[in-house]
Structures are given as structure tokens and as C-alpha cells.
Amino acid sequence: MLESVYEQCLLHELTARGISTKTQVSVPVSYRGLHLEMGFRADLILDDALLIELKAVESLLPVHKAQIITYLKLTRLPLGLLINFNVPLLKDGLHRFIHPALLRNS
């Protein structure tokens, strides 16, 4: 199925459980006081603490991992999940990311 289908189903499940969820959140870029709207959009943000990127691809590529790391840096959120639904077992499609600055401080 398309990523958008998984996104809507996951949104429904999270909302039903009372979890604060934002979808398709604009991720702006700031550079020396310049605010750029580049069209970056995070799929889901939960409780203003967890960024979730959804995929439905044959295999995850380095660009998918770079995307979520970039979004974590730009949003300053501490945690991210990259979920690929195109796997036989969902647990094999889950990848957790920590904001790079938090890794250096640990």
C-alpha cells in the first residue's frame, strides 16, 4: 500500500489512544536569520517529542536515514522512528534514531 494509507491508519490508532499527534508537519530551514520553507514535511510528530517517518519501500536506502537525521536536527526533537511497512515482519522495519547532539553528550 501507499505510505499515505499507513499514515492515516497509524494516525487513527494513535488518536484513539489519546496520543497528541501532528501530521505532515512543515520542517523549515533557518540559516543566519533567513527562514526557508523548503517543502520538507515530517510524517508524524507525537507529543512534540517523537518524529516518525513512514516508508513502504523494497529496502531502506541511506537517503531515508539521512532524511530522518536531518529532520531531527531541524526540529530539535530528541527521538525519531523510521518505519518501513514493506517487510514481512513489522519489527524488521523499525529503526530508532536519537538526535545527533544527544549522542555526543552521552
N, CA, C and O atoms as a MOPAC input file, in Angstrom:
PM7 MOZYME 1SCF
protein

 N      0.83800 1    -1.19000 1     0.00000 1
 C      0.00000 1     0.00000 1     0.00000 1
 C      0.87500 1     1.24300 1     0.00000 1
 O      2.08700 1     1.16300 1     0.20100 1
 N      0.26600 1     2.36200 1    -0.22200 1
 C      0.98000 1     3.63100 1    -0.21000 1
 C      1.26500 1     4.08800 1     1.22200 1
 O      0.54100 1     3.74600 1     2.15600 1
 N      2.33200 1     4.86500 1     1.36900 1
 C      2.68400 1     5.40100 1     2.68900 1
 C      1.53300 1     6.18900 1     3.29300 1
 O      1.30900 1     6.13400 1     4.50300 1
 N      0.80500 1     6.91700 1     2.46400 1
 C     -0.28900 1     7.75400 1     2.97000 1
 C     -1.38200 1     6.91300 1     3.63700 1
 O     -2.02400 1     7.37600 1     4.58000 1
 N     -1.59700 1     5.70000 1     3.16500 1
 C     -2.58300 1     4.80800 1     3.77800 1
 C     -2.11100 1     4.40700 1     5.16500 1
 O     -2.88100 1     4.46300 1     6.12400 1
 N     -0.84800 1     4.00300 1     5.27900 1
 C     -0.29600 1     3.64600 1     6.58200 1
 C     -0.33000 1     4.83300 1     7.53200 1
 O     -0.60900 1     4.67900 1     8.72100 1
 N     -0.04500 1     6.01500 1     7.00600 1
 C     -0.04800 1     7.22100 1     7.83900 1
 C     -1.43300 1     7.47000 1     8.42900 1
 O     -1.55700 1     7.73600 1     9.62500 1
 N     -2.46400 1     7.38600 1     7.61000 1
 C     -3.82400 1     7.63800 1     8.09500 1
 C     -4.26800 1     6.57600 1     9.09900 1
 O     -4.92800 1     6.89800 1    10.08700 1
 N     -3.91700 1     5.32900 1     8.86000 1
 C     -4.27300 1     4.25400 1     9.79400 1
 C     -3.53800 1     4.42500 1    11.12500 1
 O     -4.13400 1     4.27200 1    12.19100 1
 N     -2.25400 1     4.74000 1    11.05800 1
 C     -1.48100 1     4.94900 1    12.28400 1
 C     -2.00600 1     6.16000 1    13.04000 1
 O     -2.11700 1     6.12200 1    14.26500 1
 N     -2.32900 1     7.23300 1    12.32700 1
 C     -2.90800 1     8.42400 1    12.94500 1
 C     -4.20100 1     8.06600 1    13.67600 1
 O     -4.42300 1     8.51200 1    14.80200 1
 N     -5.04300 1     7.27100 1    13.04800 1
 C     -6.30200 1     6.84200 1    13.66300 1
 C     -6.04300 1     6.08400 1    14.96100 1
 O     -6.69000 1     6.34800 1    15.97400 1
 N     -5.10500 1     5.15000 1    14.93500 1
 C     -4.79600 1     4.34500 1    16.12500 1
 C     -4.21600 1     5.19800 1    17.26000 1
 O     -4.58500 1     5.02500 1    18.42200 1
 N     -3.31500 1     6.11100 1    16.92000 1
 C     -2.70200 1     6.96300 1    17.94500 1
 C     -3.72400 1     7.91100 1    18.56300 1
 O     -3.74700 1     8.10500 1    19.77800 1
 N     -4.56400 1     8.49700 1    17.72400 1
 C     -5.59700 1     9.41700 1    18.20300 1
 C     -6.59300 1     8.68100 1    19.09300 1
 O     -7.03000 1     9.22000 1    20.11000 1
 N     -6.95400 1     7.46100 1    18.72000 1
 C     -7.88500 1     6.66200 1    19.51800 1
 C     -7.31300 1     6.36800 1    20.90800 1
 O     -8.06200 1     6.13400 1    21.85700 1
 N     -5.99600 1     6.38200 1    21.01700 1
 C     -5.33600 1     6.12400 1    22.30000 1
 C     -5.01300 1     7.41700 1    23.05300 1
 O     -4.36400 1     7.38500 1    24.09900 1
 N     -5.46400 1     8.54100 1    22.52200 1
 C     -5.27600 1     9.81600 1    23.21300 1
 C     -3.88300 1    10.39500 1    23.09000 1
 O     -3.49900 1    11.24200 1    23.89700 1
 N     -3.11500 1     9.96100 1    22.09900 1
 C     -1.75700 1    10.46400 1    21.91100 1
 C     -1.81200 1    11.67800 1    20.99200 1
 O     -2.35200 1    11.61800 1    19.88700 1
 N     -1.24400 1    12.77900 1    21.47000 1
 C     -1.21200 1    14.01300 1    20.68100 1
 C     -0.34600 1    13.79100 1    19.44600 1
 O      0.84400 1    13.49800 1    19.55900 1
 N     -0.94800 1    13.93200 1    18.26900 1
 C     -0.24700 1    13.63100 1    17.02200 1
 C     -0.49400 1    14.72200 1    15.99100 1
 O     -1.62800 1    15.14300 1    15.76200 1
 N      0.60000 1    15.16900 1    15.37400 1
 C      0.51500 1    16.11300 1    14.26400 1
 C      0.98300 1    15.38100 1    13.01600 1
 O      1.91100 1    14.57400 1    13.07700 1
 N      0.34100 1    15.66100 1    11.87900 1
 C      0.73300 1    15.01400 1    10.63300 1
 C      1.21900 1    16.03500 1     9.61400 1
 O      0.80500 1    17.19400 1     9.61400 1
 N      2.09900 1    15.57200 1     8.75600 1
 C      2.63900 1    16.39400 1     7.66700 1
 C      3.07900 1    17.76600 1     8.17100 1
 O      2.64900 1    18.80400 1     7.66800 1
 N      3.95300 1    17.73800 1     9.18300 1
 C      4.42800 1    18.95300 1     9.83500 1
 C      5.54300 1    19.57500 1     9.00300 1
 O      6.52600 1    18.91500 1     8.66400 1
 N      5.37800 1    20.84100 1     8.68400 1
 C      6.39200 1    21.56500 1     7.92500 1
 C      7.68800 1    21.63200 1     8.73500 1
 O      7.67100 1    21.93100 1     9.92900 1
 N      8.79800 1    21.35100 1     8.07500 1
 C     10.11300 1    21.39900 1     8.71700 1
 C     10.91800 1    22.49700 1     8.01700 1
 O     11.52700 1    22.25800 1     6.97400 1
 N     10.91700 1    23.70000 1     8.59700 1
 C     11.62600 1    24.81600 1     7.96300 1
 C     13.13300 1    24.74200 1     8.19300 1
 O     13.60700 1    24.06900 1     9.10800 1
 N     13.86000 1    25.43700 1     7.35500 1
 C     15.31200 1    25.53700 1     7.47200 1
 C     15.63600 1    26.98600 1     7.81900 1
 O     15.14800 1    27.91000 1     7.16700 1
 N     16.46100 1    27.18300 1     8.84600 1
 C     16.90600 1    28.52900 1     9.20700 1
 C     18.40200 1    28.62500 1     8.96700 1
 O     19.17600 1    27.74900 1     9.35200 1
 N     18.78100 1    29.71400 1     8.32100 1
 C     20.19700 1    29.93200 1     8.03900 1
 C     20.50900 1    31.40900 1     8.25900 1
 O     20.05800 1    32.27100 1     7.50400 1
 N     21.28100 1    31.68500 1     9.29700 1
 C     21.70900 1    33.05500 1     9.60700 1
 C     20.55400 1    34.05100 1     9.53600 1
 O     20.64300 1    35.08800 1     8.87800 1
 N     19.48100 1    33.71300 1    10.22400 1
 C     18.32300 1    34.59200 1    10.27800 1
 C     17.38300 1    34.47600 1     9.09600 1
 O     16.31300 1    35.08500 1     9.10000 1
 N     17.75200 1    33.71500 1     8.09700 1
 C     16.90600 1    33.50800 1     6.92400 1
 C     16.04600 1    32.27500 1     7.16000 1
 O     16.56100 1    31.20200 1     7.47600 1
 N     14.73200 1    32.43300 1     7.00600 1
 C     13.78500 1    31.34100 1     7.22400 1
 C     13.35800 1    30.79700 1     5.86200 1
 O     12.72000 1    31.50300 1     5.08200 1
 N     13.70800 1    29.54900 1     5.58000 1
 C     13.42900 1    28.94400 1     4.27400 1
 C     12.37600 1    27.84900 1     4.39700 1
 O     12.51600 1    26.93100 1     5.20500 1
 N     11.34600 1    27.94600 1     3.61100 1
 C     10.35300 1    26.87500 1     3.51900 1
 C     10.74900 1    26.01900 1     2.31500 1
 O     10.51200 1    26.40500 1     1.17100 1
 N     11.34300 1    24.87700 1     2.57300 1
 C     11.88400 1    24.04600 1     1.50800 1
 C     10.95200 1    22.90200 1     1.10200 1
 O     11.28500 1    22.10300 1     0.22600 1
 N      9.80800 1    22.83100 1     1.72900 1
 C      8.88600 1    21.75300 1     1.38800 1
 C      9.14300 1    20.47700 1     2.15800 1
 O      8.54100 1    19.44700 1     1.85500 1
 N     10.03300 1    20.51800 1     3.16100 1
 C     10.25600 1    19.33600 1     3.99300 1
 C      9.03300 1    19.14600 1     4.88900 1
 O      8.50300 1    20.10700 1     5.44700 1
 N      8.59400 1    17.90000 1     5.01900 1
 C      7.43900 1    17.59900 1     5.86500 1
 C      7.69600 1    16.30700 1     6.63200 1
 O      7.99500 1    15.26400 1     6.05000 1
 N      7.57300 1    16.40600 1     7.94500 1
 C      7.65700 1    15.21800 1     8.79700 1
 C      6.30600 1    14.51800 1     8.75600 1
 O      5.26800 1    15.17200 1     8.86500 1
 N      6.30500 1    13.21200 1     8.60100 1
 C      5.04800 1    12.47600 1     8.50500 1
 C      4.21300 1    12.62000 1     9.77900 1
 O      3.04900 1    13.01400 1     9.71800 1
 N      4.80100 1    12.30400 1    10.92500 1
 C      4.08500 1    12.37700 1    12.19600 1
 C      5.01200 1    12.91300 1    13.28700 1
 O      6.20600 1    12.61600 1    13.30500 1
 N      4.44600 1    13.70000 1    14.18600 1
 C      5.16200 1    14.10600 1    15.39900 1
 C      4.23100 1    13.82800 1    16.56500 1
 O      3.10300 1    14.31900 1    16.60300 1
 N      4.71500 1    13.03000 1    17.52200 1
 C      3.91600 1    12.62400 1    18.67200 1
 C      4.35500 1    13.37700 1    19.91400 1
 O      5.54200 1    13.42300 1    20.24000 1
 N      3.38800 1    13.96800 1    20.60400 1
 C      3.62500 1    14.66300 1    21.87300 1
 C      4.80800 1    15.62800 1    21.81200 1
 O      5.49200 1    15.82700 1    22.81600 1
 N      5.05300 1    16.22100 1    20.66600 1
 C      6.16800 1    17.15700 1    20.47300 1
 C      7.50000 1    16.57400 1    20.95400 1
 O      8.37700 1    17.30900 1    21.40800 1
 N      7.64600 1    15.24800 1    20.84900 1
 C      8.86300 1    14.60400 1    21.33500 1
 C      9.39500 1    13.51400 1    20.40900 1
 O     10.58200 1    13.19000 1    20.46300 1
 N      8.54500 1    12.94500 1    19.56500 1
 C      8.94800 1    11.82000 1    18.72200 1
 C      8.55600 1    12.09700 1    17.28100 1
 O      7.39100 1    12.36300 1    16.98700 1
 N      9.52500 1    12.03600 1    16.39100 1
 C      9.29400 1    12.22900 1    14.96100 1
 C      9.23100 1    10.85800 1    14.29900 1
 O     10.10100 1    10.01700 1    14.52400 1
 N      8.20900 1    10.63300 1    13.48800 1
 C      8.06100 1     9.35500 1    12.80400 1
 C      8.01300 1     9.59400 1    11.30200 1
 O      7.21200 1    10.39000 1    10.81200 1
 N      8.88100 1     8.89600 1    10.57900 1
 C      8.87400 1     8.90600 1     9.11500 1
 C      8.43600 1     7.53300 1     8.64900 1
 O      8.95600 1     6.51500 1     9.10600 1
 N      7.48800 1     7.51000 1     7.74700 1
 C      6.93200 1     6.25400 1     7.25000 1
 C      7.39200 1     5.99400 1     5.82400 1
 O      7.46800 1     6.90300 1     4.99800 1
 N      7.69500 1     4.73400 1     5.56000 1
 C      8.09200 1     4.30200 1     4.21900 1
 C      7.36300 1     3.00500 1     3.88900 1
 O      6.94600 1     2.26000 1     4.77600 1
 N      7.22300 1     2.75700 1     2.60200 1
 C      6.69400 1     1.48300 1     2.10300 1
 C      7.53400 1     1.14200 1     0.87400 1
 O      7.05200 1     1.16400 1    -0.25900 1
 N      8.80300 1     0.82600 1     1.13300 1
 C      9.76900 1     0.62300 1     0.05700 1
 C     10.38400 1    -0.76800 1     0.15500 1
 O     10.35900 1    -1.40900 1     1.20600 1
 N     10.93600 1    -1.21500 1    -0.97000 1
 C     11.58500 1    -2.53100 1    -1.02900 1
 C     12.67200 1    -2.65500 1     0.03300 1
 O     12.74400 1    -3.65100 1     0.75300 1
 N     13.51100 1    -1.63400 1     0.12100 1
 C     14.53900 1    -1.60000 1     1.15900 1
 C     14.88300 1    -0.14600 1     1.45100 1
 O     14.83200 1     0.71500 1     0.57400 1
 N     15.23000 1     0.09800 1     2.69700 1
 C     15.61000 1     1.44800 1     3.09200 1
 C     16.98000 1     1.77600 1     2.50600 1
 O     17.87800 1     0.93500 1     2.47000 1
 N     17.11400 1     2.99300 1     2.05800 1
 C     18.36400 1     3.48200 1     1.48400 1
 C     19.01800 1     4.46400 1     2.44400 1
 O     18.34800 1     4.98000 1     3.33900 1
 N     20.30200 1     4.73500 1     2.28500 1
 C     20.95800 1     5.73200 1     3.13800 1
 C     20.25000 1     7.08200 1     3.13000 1
 O     20.27200 1     7.79000 1     4.13700 1
 N     19.62700 1     7.45100 1     2.02200 1
 C     18.92500 1     8.73600 1     1.95500 1
 C     17.73900 1     8.78200 1     2.92200 1
 O     17.41400 1     9.85200 1     3.43600 1
 N     17.09100 1     7.65400 1     3.17800 1
 C     15.97400 1     7.62400 1     4.12200 1
 C     16.46400 1     7.88500 1     5.54300 1
 O     15.81900 1     8.60000 1     6.31000 1
 N     17.59800 1     7.30500 1     5.88300 1
 C     18.17200 1     7.52300 1     7.21300 1
 C     18.67700 1     8.95200 1     7.34300 1
 O     18.52100 1     9.57500 1     8.39400 1
 N     19.28100 1     9.47400 1     6.28500 1
 C     19.75500 1    10.86700 1     6.29600 1
 C     18.57400 1    11.82000 1     6.46000 1
 O     18.69000 1    12.84200 1     7.13500 1
 N     17.44900 1    11.49000 1     5.84900 1
 C     16.25400 1    12.32900 1     5.94800 1
 C     15.80300 1    12.48200 1     7.39700 1
 O     15.55100 1    13.59600 1     7.85700 1
 N     15.70100 1    11.37200 1     8.11200 1
 C     15.19800 1    11.47000 1     9.48600 1
 C     16.21900 1    12.15800 1    10.39700 1
 O     15.83000 1    12.89400 1    11.30400 1
 N     17.50100 1    11.93200 1    10.17400 1
 C     18.52000 1    12.62000 1    10.96800 1
 C     18.45500 1    14.12400 1    10.71700 1
 O     18.55400 1    14.91800 1    11.65300 1
 N     18.28900 1    14.51200 1     9.46500 1
 C     18.15100 1    15.93600 1     9.12600 1
 C     16.92400 1    16.53100 1     9.80400 1
 O     16.99600 1    17.61900 1    10.37500 1
 N     15.79800 1    15.82500 1     9.74400 1
 C     14.57400 1    16.32500 1    10.37000 1
 C     14.73800 1    16.45700 1    11.88100 1
 O     14.23000 1    17.40900 1    12.47200 1
 N     15.43700 1    15.52100 1    12.51100 1
 C     15.68200 1    15.63100 1    13.95300 1
 C     16.50800 1    16.87400 1    14.26300 1
 O     16.22000 1    17.59000 1    15.22200 1
 N     17.52700 1    17.13000 1    13.46100 1
 C     18.35200 1    18.32000 1    13.67300 1
 C     17.52900 1    19.59400 1    13.50400 1
 O     17.61700 1    20.50700 1    14.32500 1
 N     16.72800 1    19.65500 1    12.43700 1
 C     15.96900 1    20.87100 1    12.14400 1
 C     14.83700 1    21.12000 1    13.13600 1
 O     14.54400 1    22.27100 1    13.45900 1
 N     14.20300 1    20.06400 1    13.61900 1
 C     13.09900 1    20.21800 1    14.57100 1
 C     13.57900 1    20.26000 1    16.01300 1
 O     12.84300 1    20.67500 1    16.90900 1
 N     14.80700 1    19.83100 1    16.23200 1
 C     15.38800 1    19.73200 1    17.57400 1
 C     14.63100 1    18.72500 1    18.46600 1
 O     14.65800 1    18.81900 1    19.69300 1
 N     13.96700 1    17.77900 1    17.82500 1
 C     13.29900 1    16.72600 1    18.58200 1
 C     14.33600 1    15.67200 1    18.97800 1
 O     15.29100 1    15.43800 1    18.23800 1
 N     14.15600 1    15.03700 1    20.14000 1
 C     15.17800 1    14.10700 1    20.62700 1
 C     15.17300 1    12.72300 1    19.97400 1
 O     16.22100 1    12.08900 1    19.85800 1
 N     13.99800 1    12.25600 1    19.54800 1
 C     13.88800 1    10.87000 1    19.07500 1
 C     13.15600 1    10.78200 1    17.74600 1
 O     12.28100 1    11.59000 1    17.43600 1
 N     13.54500 1     9.76900 1    16.96700 1
 C     12.88000 1     9.52900 1    15.70300 1
 C     12.71500 1     8.03900 1    15.44000 1
 O     13.52800 1     7.22300 1    15.87400 1
 N     11.65400 1     7.70200 1    14.72800 1
 C     11.42600 1     6.33800 1    14.26500 1
 C     11.25300 1     6.36800 1    12.75800 1
 O     10.48500 1     7.16600 1    12.22000 1
 N     11.97100 1     5.49700 1    12.09600 1
 C     11.80900 1     5.29600 1    10.66600 1
 C     11.14300 1     3.93600 1    10.52800 1
 O     11.71200 1     2.91700 1    10.92000 1
 N      9.93900 1     3.91900 1     9.97100 1
 C      9.17500 1     2.67800 1     9.87700 1
 C      8.94600 1     2.34500 1     8.40400 1
 O      8.33800 1     3.11400 1     7.66000 1
 N      9.45000 1     1.17800 1     8.00800 1
 C      9.19500 1     0.67000 1     6.66300 1
 C      8.15700 1    -0.44400 1     6.77000 1
 O      8.40800 1    -1.48500 1     7.37700 1
 N      6.99200 1    -0.21200 1     6.17400 1
 C      5.90500 1    -1.19000 1     6.25400 1
 C      6.03700 1    -2.31200 1     5.23800 1
 O      5.30300 1    -3.29700 1     5.31700 1
 N      6.95400 1    -2.18600 1     4.28600 1
 C      7.08600 1    -3.19300 1     3.23200 1
 C      8.07500 1    -4.29000 1     3.65000 1
 O      9.07000 1    -4.54500 1     2.97200 1
 N      7.77200 1    -4.92200 1     4.77800 1
 C      8.59200 1    -6.02200 1     5.29700 1
 C      7.65300 1    -7.12600 1     5.78700 1
 O      6.52000 1    -6.84400 1     6.17600 1
 N      8.11200 1    -8.37800 1     5.77100 1
 C      7.24500 1    -9.46500 1     6.24900 1
 C      6.86500 1    -9.31700 1     7.72700 1
 O      5.72300 1    -9.57700 1     8.10600 1
 N      7.82600 1    -8.89900 1     8.55700 1
 C      7.57200 1    -8.67700 1     9.98700 1
 C      7.82900 1    -7.20800 1    10.29800 1
 O      8.91400 1    -6.69800 1    10.01900 1
 N      6.85200 1    -6.52700 1    10.86800 1
 C      6.98200 1    -5.09600 1    11.11800 1
 C      8.20100 1    -4.76600 1    11.98200 1
 O      8.83000 1    -3.72600 1    11.78500 1
 N      8.53900 1    -5.63100 1    12.93200 1
 C      9.69900 1    -5.37000 1    13.79200 1
 C     10.98200 1    -5.20200 1    12.97400 1
 O     11.90800 1    -4.51700 1    13.40700 1
 N     11.03900 1    -5.82300 1    11.79700 1
 C     12.21400 1    -5.69200 1    10.93500 1
 C     12.23700 1    -4.35800 1    10.18400 1
 O     13.25600 1    -3.98500 1     9.60200 1
 N     11.11600 1    -3.65000 1    10.20100 1
 C     11.03200 1    -2.36800 1     9.52300 1
 C     11.16700 1    -1.18100 1    10.45300 1
 O     11.06000 1    -0.03900 1    10.00600 1
 N     11.40000 1    -1.42100 1    11.74500 1
 C     11.52200 1    -0.34600 1    12.74000 1
 C     12.97800 1     0.03100 1    12.96000 1
 O     13.82700 1    -0.82800 1    13.19900 1
 N     13.25500 1     1.33900 1    12.87600 1
 C     14.60900 1     1.83900 1    13.10400 1
 C     14.52200 1     3.08700 1    13.97400 1
 O     13.83500 1     4.05000 1    13.63200 1
 N     15.22900 1     3.05700 1    15.10700 1
 C     15.18600 1     4.15700 1    16.07500 1
 C     16.38900 1     5.06300 1    15.88400 1
 O     17.50000 1     4.59900 1    15.62500 1
 N     16.15100 1     6.36700 1    16.01500 1
 C     17.21400 1     7.36000 1    15.87600 1
 C     17.16500 1     8.31800 1    17.05900 1
 O     16.09100 1     8.66100 1    17.55300 1
 N     18.33200 1     8.74000 1    17.50000 1
 C     18.47200 1     9.73600 1    18.56500 1
 C     19.11000 1    10.96900 1    17.94900 1
 O     20.00700 1    10.85900 1    17.11400 1
 N     18.64600 1    12.14600 1    18.36200 1
 C     19.20200 1    13.39300 1    17.85500 1
 C     20.72200 1    13.32800 1    17.99700 1
 O     21.22000 1    12.98800 1    19.07000 1
 N     21.46700 1    13.64600 1    16.93800 1
 C     22.93600 1    13.53000 1    16.96100 1
 C     23.60400 1    14.27100 1    18.11300 1
 O     24.61400 1    13.79200 1    18.62900 1
 N     23.08600 1    15.40900 1    18.53200 1
 C     23.68100 1    16.15300 1    19.65700 1
 C     23.55500 1    15.37600 1    20.94800 1
 O     24.43500 1    15.46000 1    21.80400 1
 N     22.47300 1    14.61500 1    21.11000 1
 C     22.30000 1    13.81600 1    22.31100 1
 C     23.27300 1    12.65500 1    22.35900 1
 O     23.68400 1    12.23200 1    23.44000 1
 N     23.64800 1    12.13400 1    21.19500 1
 C     24.63800 1    11.04900 1    21.14700 1
 C     26.00600 1    11.52700 1    21.62000 1
 O     26.71800 1    10.79900 1    22.31200 1
 N     26.36700 1    12.73500 1    21.25100 1
 C     27.67800 1    13.27900 1    21.64200 1
 C     27.74800 1    13.57000 1    23.11900 1
 O     28.83000 1    13.53600 1    23.70400 1
 N     26.59800 1    13.86200 1    23.74700 1
 C     26.57900 1    14.23300 1    25.15800 1
 C     26.46600 1    13.03000 1    26.08100 1
 O     26.55200 1    13.18100 1    27.30000 1
 N     26.27900 1    11.85100 1    25.53100 1
 C     26.10800 1    10.67200 1    26.39000 1
 C     27.40600 1     9.94500 1    26.62200 1
 O     27.43000 1     8.93300 1    27.32300 1

